[in-house]
Amino acid sequence: MSFLPNKDVKSLRLTCKALGEITPFSSSRVFLSANSLNIQVFRAVADHPKFRQEITEIIWDDARFVSAPLIWENVHPTIDPQSVQTNPDEGCPNWFVEECEENRYRMRHRKHRDVDRPDHLARKNQIDAQMPLKACWEYYLQILNDQATVIESQDDEKAFLYGLERFPRLKRVTVTPAAHGWLFTPLYETPMIRAFPYGFNYPIPRGWHFDQTEGQVVEPLPWSEATEEYKELWRGARITLRVLSQVKKHNFSELSFDSKQLHTGINFRIFDQPCEEYNHFAAIMKRPGFRRLHLSLLTGSSGYWAGFQSGYFHQAVSLARELTDIYLSTTFNLGSLSSLGDPPIPLKKVLPVMEWPNLCNLALSRFSVDTSELMDILKLLPSSLQSIELEFIEFPFDESCLTGLLERMREELNWAERDQLKPTVTIAMEGHRRWPGRFIKLTDEVASFLYGSGGNPVDGGDTCGPRNGWGTNHDLFEAEYTRPNVSIPDLRKLGIVR
C-alpha cells in the first residue's frame, strides 16, 4: 500500500470498511477555486477531525473558464464576433472548436518523437474516446454557470476564510493559473478536474492576463487606470492578498504566486505606486514569521522598469526581515532585450539582500542582468545561504554570458573554502524544443566546476547553452519526460525517442 499514490489509496479505502480503517492516508494540501465541487471537498476536509490537522498548504486554482476569449488591447476588452458564432458541424461556438483542435495539436507536438510511454497511451485513449464537441460544450457550460454562481455568492472567499480557521498546521498558500496544465495532463488533480467525464476536451483555462498564442507575452496594463473587470483577472490572487493581510489568527509563513513558467504573473504595475493590492502585499511582508515568497510577475515582453525604479517593490520586500526563501520570475522576452537596447534589470533595486540576514534560498527566473552587479549581489549574501537558482538568465551586454559568470563565481567567491555546507547552484536553460515548463537543469555539473575539478558546463560559443551530454531535461507538467541532455541519436539508443 505504501507504493500507491494518494488517488489510489482513496479508492482502496472505499472498497470495504476494514481496508478503510487500516489503510494509511495522508494529504497535506487542499484545493480551492471558483467551483462548487472544489469548495465542497475543501469544507469537508476542514470539518474532518483528523484530515484538517494534516493540511499544510492551500492551493488556489486561479484559472477561470470563459464564455469567449477576450482581447485585451486596452482597458476595454473586445470579442471577435466570428468566434462566438455556432459551428454548424459541431453544434458549439467556433472558438470552442478551435481551442479543442489546438489541444489535440499541442498533445502531438509535446510528444514529438517520444516513444509511447504509459502516460502517452493514457492520454491517447482519452483522445480516442473524446466526447462529441457538442456534449463537451454542454458540460463546459455547466462548469461556467457553476463558476458564475460561486463568484456571485463569494463562496470561495468564504471557504478560504473558514480554512484559515480550521487548518492549525497551515504553512503555505499557493495561487496559480496553471492548475489545468495541458489537456489530460493537469498540474493538480483537483476534485473538479478528477470529476471531468472521460474524454472531455475543453479550452484549458489560464488565469491572470494571458495570451493563448504560443510564446507570446502580453503587456500589463497600468494598474492605476485599470477597470475592475481587468483587475478581476487576478480574482483569487487579490482575495488572497486582502484576506491574508487582514486576518490575524492564522499561522501561514509562505506565500506563492506561481505561474509555472507560463507567460503570465501578477501584474507588475501594482508596484508603480501604492494601491490597495500593494498595501496588502506590504502588510503580508512585514508579518512576524513570514519566511518564503514565490512571486511570478507579469512584466511584459520588453524592459519595463518603473516598478523597480520607483523603489516600491524594493521597499515592500525589504519588510520581510525573517525571509529565508525568495523566488522571483518575470515574463521578459529575453531574446529581444539586447536588440531593443534595454538595460539589464537593476538588481540592487530589486533585492534588498542586506535586509535578509537569514536568507537560505534565492532563485531568479527570466532576468536580464549585468554580470558585475549580479556578482556584487552574490558577495553580499549571508553565510546562511544554501542554494542559488538562476533560470533563463540573459546577459545582453556580456558576450561571455553564463560561462563568464560561472568563471567569476569560482574565482571571486569564497564558497569553496567554507567549512559548512557549500551553497548548491542550479542553472536552468531553454532546451532544444522550447515549451513553457520545459528546461535543462544543471546542478551536479555546476558543483563539480565550482567546488571540484570539473569543466565549465556551459558552452561559451554562440549558443551559450549547456554542453551536449551535460544536464537533464525536465517538464514541470510531465514528470515522466525527464531525460539526459544528449543528442537525438543517443536518445534513440536509450529507447526514449523513435
C-alpha positions as a printed Julia matrix, in Angstrom:
498×3 Matrix{Float64}:
   0.0    0.0     0.0
   2.89   2.38    0.69
   3.73   2.45   -3.03
   0.27   3.69   -4.07
  -0.38   7.34   -4.97
  -3.0    9.14   -2.9
  -5.76   8.86   -5.52
  -5.42   5.03   -5.49
  -5.22   4.94   -1.71
  -8.55   6.78   -1.63
 -10.12   4.17   -3.92
  -8.7    1.33   -1.85
 -10.12   2.8     1.38
 -13.58   2.84   -0.2
 -13.62  -0.86   -1.12
 -14.62  -2.03    2.38
 -14.76  -0.81    5.97
 -11.81  -2.93    7.1
  -9.44  -1.5     4.46
 -10.8    1.96    5.14
  -9.74   1.67    8.76
  -6.27   0.16    8.28
  -5.1    1.85    5.08
  -3.0    4.9     5.95
  -3.93   8.09    4.12
  -2.22  11.43    4.37
  -2.81  14.58    2.37
  -1.01  17.78    3.23
  -2.77  20.07    0.75
  -6.3   21.05   -0.21
  -7.61  22.81   -3.33
  -9.83  25.81   -3.78
 -11.29  27.68   -6.77
 -14.49  29.27   -8.03
 -16.08  25.81   -8.33
 -18.69  24.33   -6.02
 -17.19  20.81   -6.02
 -13.74  22.11   -5.04
 -15.37  24.17   -2.29
 -17.45  21.21   -1.08
 -14.36  18.99   -0.73
 -12.37  21.87    0.81
 -15.0   22.35    3.52
 -15.33  18.59    4.09
 -11.62  18.37    4.83
 -11.84  21.47    7.04
 -14.59  19.76    9.04
 -12.83  16.38    9.35
 -11.34  15.92   12.84
  -8.23  14.11   11.55
  -7.59  15.36    7.99
  -7.8   19.04    8.88
  -4.88  18.59   11.26
  -2.64  17.43    8.39
  -3.2   20.3     5.95
  -0.12  22.49    5.49
  -0.92  24.08    2.09
  -3.92  25.64    0.36
  -3.64  25.68   -3.45
  -5.94  28.17   -5.12
  -6.67  27.41   -8.79
  -6.99  30.97  -10.14
  -7.73  29.91  -13.74
 -11.33  30.64  -14.66
 -13.44  29.35  -17.51
 -14.54  31.92  -20.09
 -17.64  32.15  -22.26
 -15.49  33.52  -25.1
 -11.84  34.61  -25.44
 -11.33  38.29  -24.66
  -8.84  40.52  -26.46
  -7.29  42.98  -24.0
  -5.79  45.59  -26.33
  -6.8   48.3   -23.86
  -8.81  48.56  -20.66
 -11.98  47.71  -22.59
 -11.87  44.09  -23.87
 -13.35  43.01  -27.18
 -14.68  39.73  -28.55
 -14.28  38.52  -32.12
 -17.92  38.18  -33.35
 -16.96  35.38  -35.72
 -15.53  33.29  -32.86
 -18.82  33.12  -30.93
 -20.91  32.02  -33.89
 -22.1   28.42  -33.75
 -20.19  25.9   -35.83
 -22.91  24.1   -37.86
 -20.98  20.81  -37.94
 -20.14  20.61  -34.23
 -23.05  22.42  -32.58
 -20.86  24.71  -30.46
 -19.09  28.08  -30.93
 -16.24  28.36  -33.41
 -13.75  29.41  -30.74
 -14.55  26.31  -28.69
 -13.93  24.07  -31.71
 -10.64  25.83  -32.45
  -9.41  25.53  -28.86
 -10.23  21.81  -28.72
  -8.41  21.21  -32.01
  -5.45  23.19  -30.7
  -5.39  20.93  -27.63
  -5.02  17.88  -29.85
  -2.23  19.58  -31.81
  -0.38  20.54  -28.62
  -0.59  16.96  -27.39
   1.04  15.67  -30.57
   3.58  18.49  -30.57
   4.63  17.91  -26.97
   5.07  14.2   -27.59
   7.05  14.81  -30.79
   9.44  11.86  -31.34
   8.98  10.22  -27.94
   8.21   6.53  -27.82
   4.84   5.63  -26.35
   5.08   5.89  -22.57
   2.22   4.75  -20.32
   1.18   8.37  -19.76
   1.14   8.95  -23.54
  -1.11   5.92  -24.02
  -3.44   7.06  -21.23
  -3.87  10.44  -22.96
  -4.28   8.82  -26.38
  -7.04   6.61  -25.01
  -8.88   9.71  -23.8
  -8.45  11.39  -27.18
  -9.77   8.28  -28.93
 -12.77   8.31  -26.58
 -13.34  12.05  -26.9
 -16.93  13.11  -26.35
 -18.69  14.87  -29.24
 -17.79  18.55  -29.1
 -21.45  19.46  -28.62
 -21.52  17.31  -25.46
 -18.19  18.84  -24.34
 -19.69  22.31  -24.8
 -22.81  21.43  -22.8
 -20.71  20.13  -19.91
 -18.45  23.19  -20.18
 -21.5   25.45  -19.85
 -22.43  23.66  -16.61
 -19.0   24.45  -15.19
 -19.25  28.03  -16.44
 -22.66  28.56  -14.81
 -21.46  26.98  -11.57
 -18.45  29.32  -11.59
 -20.7   32.37  -12.04
 -22.83  31.26   -9.09
 -19.79  30.82   -6.84
 -18.37  34.21   -7.78
 -21.7   35.94   -7.18
 -22.08  34.31   -3.76
 -18.35  34.65   -2.92
 -18.43  31.09   -1.61
 -14.76  30.55   -2.49
 -13.66  33.52   -0.4
 -15.86  32.36    2.5
 -14.36  28.87    2.27
 -10.84  30.34    2.29
 -11.59  32.24    5.49
 -13.06  29.08    7.01
  -9.98  27.07    6.08
  -7.65  29.59    7.72
  -9.55  28.99   10.96
  -9.7   25.19   10.65
  -6.18  24.23    9.49
  -3.91  24.68   12.53
  -0.76  23.48   10.72
  -1.27  25.61    7.6
   2.09  26.91    6.39
   1.76  27.84    2.71
  -0.82  29.47    0.45
  -0.24  28.95   -3.29
  -2.15  30.74   -6.04
  -1.56  29.56   -9.6
  -3.07  29.99  -13.09
  -1.53  26.7   -14.26
  -3.57  24.08  -12.37
  -5.13  22.65  -15.55
  -1.75  22.12  -17.22
  -2.4   20.72  -20.69
  -5.22  18.5   -21.97
  -5.38  15.3   -19.88
  -2.16  16.45  -18.14
  -3.26  18.65  -15.24
  -0.7   20.11  -12.91
  -3.02  19.31  -10.0
  -5.85  16.78  -10.0
  -8.33  18.95   -8.15
 -11.74  17.47   -7.28
 -13.26  19.38  -10.21
 -10.69  18.05  -12.68
 -10.99  14.48  -11.34
 -14.75  14.68  -11.92
 -14.43  15.56  -15.62
 -16.03  12.94  -17.91
 -13.61  10.57  -19.63
 -12.55  12.11  -22.95
 -13.69  15.65  -22.03
 -11.88  18.09  -24.34
 -12.18  21.75  -23.32
 -10.37  25.09  -23.68
  -7.66  24.97  -21.0
  -8.34  27.93  -18.69
  -5.41  30.2   -17.89
  -5.81  32.63  -15.07
  -4.48  36.17  -14.91
  -3.6   38.15  -18.04
  -2.51  35.59  -20.62
  -2.11  35.29  -24.39
  -3.02  31.83  -25.65
  -0.76  32.37  -28.69
   2.24  30.16  -28.06
   5.28  32.08  -26.86
   3.55  35.48  -26.82
   3.7   37.72  -23.76
   1.0   40.31  -23.05
   1.83  43.77  -21.77
   0.48  44.55  -18.27
  -1.99  47.43  -18.25
  -1.35  50.32  -15.83
  -2.98  49.29  -12.57
  -3.98  52.83  -11.66
  -6.02  53.08  -14.89
  -7.38  49.52  -14.98
 -11.07  48.72  -14.73
 -12.4   46.41  -12.05
 -13.15  43.89  -14.8
  -9.47  43.8   -15.74
  -8.31  43.54  -12.13
 -10.65  40.6   -11.6
  -8.45  38.55  -13.93
  -6.44  38.1   -10.7
  -9.51  37.42   -8.54
  -8.03  34.62   -6.42
  -4.74  36.47   -6.01
  -6.5   39.65   -4.9
  -8.69  37.79   -2.4
  -5.61  36.03   -1.02
  -3.71  39.29   -0.58
  -6.64  41.02    1.08
  -7.6   38.21    3.44
  -4.07  37.26    4.49
  -3.2   40.9     5.19
  -6.26  41.4     7.4
  -6.93  38.14    9.22
  -4.64  37.82   12.23
  -5.41  34.33   13.57
  -3.56  32.07   11.16
  -0.08  30.61   11.08
   0.89  30.75    7.4
   4.5   31.76    6.72
   4.82  31.14    2.97
   3.07  32.78    0.01
   3.38  31.65   -3.6
   2.04  33.23   -6.8
   3.43  30.66   -9.21
   2.82  30.73  -12.98
   4.88  27.54  -13.57
   6.78  29.24  -16.42
   3.6   30.19  -18.28
   3.93  33.66  -19.79
   1.95  35.45  -17.12
   2.12  36.52  -13.48
   0.93  39.12  -11.01
   0.57  42.46  -12.82
   3.87  44.13  -12.0
   2.38  47.59  -12.22
   0.84  47.31   -8.77
   4.38  48.31   -7.73
   4.33  51.58   -9.72
   2.81  53.37   -6.77
   0.89  52.49   -3.59
  -2.54  50.97   -4.23
  -4.87  48.6    -2.39
  -3.09  45.45   -3.63
   0.34  46.92   -2.92
  -0.65  47.81    0.64
  -1.96  44.28    1.24
   1.26  42.8    -0.14
   3.41  45.04    2.06
   1.34  44.14    5.14
   1.99  40.43    4.5
   5.72  41.01    4.03
   6.08  42.55    7.48
   4.14  39.82    9.29
   6.24  38.24   12.07
   7.44  34.82   10.98
   6.94  35.31    7.24
   9.71  33.29    5.58
   9.05  32.31    1.97
   7.94  34.28   -1.11
   7.44  32.9    -4.63
   6.42  35.69   -6.97
   5.79  35.34  -10.71
   5.49  38.81  -12.23
   3.79  39.84  -15.48
   6.33  42.41  -16.67
   5.66  42.42  -20.4
   7.77  41.28  -23.32
  10.39  44.03  -23.13
  12.08  46.06  -20.44
   9.62  47.82  -18.2
  11.4   49.06  -15.11
   9.1   51.63  -13.47
   8.05  49.26  -10.7
  11.69  48.61   -9.86
  12.92  52.16  -10.39
  10.18  53.65   -8.23
  11.55  51.72   -5.28
   8.15  50.48   -4.11
   8.91  46.84   -4.89
  12.25  47.06   -3.04
  10.54  48.8    -0.14
   7.84  46.13    0.17
  10.06  43.03    0.05
  12.59  44.62    2.41
   9.89  44.48    5.12
  10.24  40.68    5.23
  13.16  40.72    7.66
  12.81  37.0     8.53
  12.76  35.87    4.9
  14.62  32.62    4.2
  13.42  31.78    0.66
  12.63  34.02   -2.3
  11.85  33.07   -5.91
  11.28  35.86   -8.44
  10.36  35.39  -12.1
   9.42  37.81  -14.86
   7.94  37.46  -18.36
  10.57  39.47  -20.22
  11.17  38.27  -23.77
  14.87  37.88  -23.13
  15.88  37.22  -26.72
  14.8   40.72  -27.76
  16.33  42.76  -24.96
  19.76  43.4   -26.42
  18.3   44.28  -29.83
  15.91  46.75  -28.19
  18.74  48.37  -26.29
  17.0   47.95  -22.94
  19.28  47.96  -19.9
  19.57  44.94  -17.6
  17.23  44.73  -14.62
  18.75  46.83  -11.8
  19.24  44.01   -9.29
  20.2   46.33   -6.46
  16.77  47.96   -6.8
  15.15  44.53   -6.69
  16.92  42.53   -3.99
  17.47  44.16   -0.58
  19.74  41.29    0.45
  21.17  43.23    3.38
  17.68  43.13    4.94
  17.58  39.31    4.78
  20.22  38.07    7.25
  18.69  34.56    7.35
  18.31  34.04    3.6
  18.8   30.39    2.65
  17.47  30.05   -0.9
  17.43  32.59   -3.74
  16.01  31.98   -7.23
  15.77  34.33  -10.22
  13.98  33.42  -13.45
  13.9   35.32  -16.77
  16.06  38.19  -15.58
  18.29  40.26  -17.81
  21.32  41.1   -15.67
  24.69  42.77  -15.6
  27.36  40.24  -14.6
  29.22  42.59  -12.27
  26.05  43.68  -10.5
  24.94  40.06  -10.05
  28.36  39.24   -8.62
  28.03  42.14   -6.18
  24.69  40.7    -5.02
  26.16  37.2    -4.6
  29.02  38.56   -2.49
  26.53  40.22   -0.14
  24.51  37.07    0.51
  24.69  35.84    4.13
  26.52  32.73    5.3
  23.12  31.05    5.84
  22.78  30.68    2.05
  22.06  27.09    0.97
  21.06  27.36   -2.69
  21.02  29.65   -5.72
  18.82  29.04   -8.77
  19.36  31.01  -11.98
  16.74  30.18  -14.62
  16.77  31.52  -18.18
  19.12  34.35  -17.24
  20.38  36.6   -20.04
  23.36  38.93  -20.19
  22.52  41.36  -23.03
  25.81  43.27  -22.91
  28.16  40.47  -21.86
  29.3   38.06  -24.56
  30.65  35.56  -22.05
  27.12  35.17  -20.52
  26.72  32.23  -18.1
  30.13  30.84  -19.0
  31.78  34.0   -17.73
  29.51  34.23  -14.68
  30.44  30.73  -13.51
  34.12  31.52  -14.08
  33.84  34.63  -11.91
  31.84  32.77   -9.25
  34.61  30.19   -8.94
  37.35  32.81   -8.85
  35.79  35.59   -6.75
  33.51  33.86   -4.25
  34.89  32.11   -1.19
  32.16  29.47   -1.09
  34.56  26.62   -1.88
  36.54  27.47    1.27
  33.57  27.22    3.62
  33.71  24.59    6.31
  29.92  24.35    6.44
  27.66  23.15    3.65
  28.52  24.87    0.37
  25.64  26.55   -1.49
  24.05  24.48   -4.24
  23.99  26.36   -7.54
  21.4   25.34  -10.15
  21.28  26.65  -13.72
  18.14  26.22  -15.85
  18.22  26.9   -19.59
  15.97  26.5   -22.61
  16.02  23.08  -24.21
  16.15  22.27  -27.9
  12.34  22.35  -28.11
  11.06  25.42  -26.32
   7.8   24.98  -24.48
   6.5   26.51  -21.23
   7.52  24.26  -18.37
  10.41  22.54  -20.18
  14.03  23.24  -19.4
  17.5   21.78  -19.0
  18.79  21.76  -15.42
  22.42  21.72  -14.37
  23.22  21.15  -10.69
  25.83  18.44  -10.09
  27.83  19.66  -13.09
  27.9   23.21  -11.69
  29.0   21.94   -8.27
  31.8   19.94   -9.87
  33.04  23.06  -11.62
  32.7   25.47   -8.68
  33.95  23.18   -5.94
  35.91  20.48   -7.74
  37.94  19.88  -10.86
  35.09  19.59  -13.38
  34.86  21.66  -16.54
  32.53  24.58  -17.16
  29.15  23.01  -18.02
  28.05  25.95  -20.2
  29.29  26.21  -23.76
  30.93  29.58  -24.32
  30.08  29.6   -28.05
  27.35  31.49  -29.89
  24.55  29.47  -28.29
  25.86  29.85  -24.72
  23.91  26.72  -23.84
  24.68  23.56  -21.89
  27.31  21.28  -23.33
  25.95  18.18  -25.03
  25.67  15.37  -22.51
  25.57  17.75  -19.54
  22.41  18.35  -17.55
  18.94  16.86  -17.52
  15.76  17.78  -19.4
  12.65  18.33  -17.25
   9.0   19.23  -17.75
   7.05  20.84  -14.89
   3.83  19.28  -16.18
   5.16  15.81  -17.12
   7.45  14.12  -14.59
   7.82  11.18  -17.0
   9.5   13.46  -19.57
  12.77  13.61  -17.57
  15.79  12.58  -19.7
  19.52  13.28  -20.15
  20.55  16.22  -22.31
  22.05  14.23  -25.17
  21.65  14.13  -28.94
  18.66  12.59  -30.72
  20.71   9.52  -31.83
  21.74   8.94  -28.21
  18.15   9.34  -27.0
  17.14   6.81  -29.64
  19.72   4.35  -28.33
  18.32   4.84  -24.85
  14.84   3.98  -26.12
  13.45   7.42  -25.28
  12.66   8.63  -28.82
  11.99   6.96  -32.14
